[in-house]
Amino acid sequence: MSADGRAPAAGPRVLVVTGAASGIGAAVRHAFVERGWTVAGLDLHADASRGIHGVDVSDSTAVSRAVRDIEAEHGVIDAALTAAGHYEMLPVAEIDDERWRRMLRVHLGGAVNIARAVVPGMRSRGRGCLVCITSELAIGGGGGDAHYAAAKGGVIGLVRSLAIELAPVGVRVNGIAPGPTDTPLLAADSPWRDPGFLATLPAGRLASPDEIARTAVFLVEDADFVSGEIVSPNSGAVI
């Protein structure tokens, strides 16, 4: 038994990662596989060879079905991480209704859908961990990022609220708010890749997906008494 009286998890640990086909999600998947976890991915782009199910995370029915399939194949889900998303910069006057709704559906809706699918089982077992990828822009804002920052800001509110709700039953919820990270989300001509911008960062460079993945490993494996926190690995851009 653990110090809090709960039975430890038996057998292989199981992690669900959204956005697992590329970028931060792929780095997280790789990091946990290397540490002996069974990792099941959800992504628009299915890849059976890597255990990635083709799922639109904004579709709550599809997410619930995928989670049931994963549990049937691998057993109970010990942890989940939400990294699915997309990015674009637009002045607020150019953000039409569909762009606004899509940003919220994928980022905030996707996180909610995963939580609703995995939390009931975690609650019943008295253990579990949910980590949501948000963004430095949700903390500091950014010109041309209103819909993205708003959606990611909603994820922060979700994390903090779920942490309060679920801490009494042994489920931890935290967020990671990366700064600009070297992933396919940042186009080659992105202003975040501009040498002039990079020179403003104390570290002078973009974060790597592997560095964000190591933050996820810490929150899932080592931060037993941490919940409701937003960890922001951002090269010192926002302190």
Summary of the structure (lengths in Angstrom):
residues: 239
radius of gyration: 17.3
end to end distance: 39.2
largest distance: 56.8
contacts: 794
relative contact order: 0.15
helix: 47%
strand: 15%
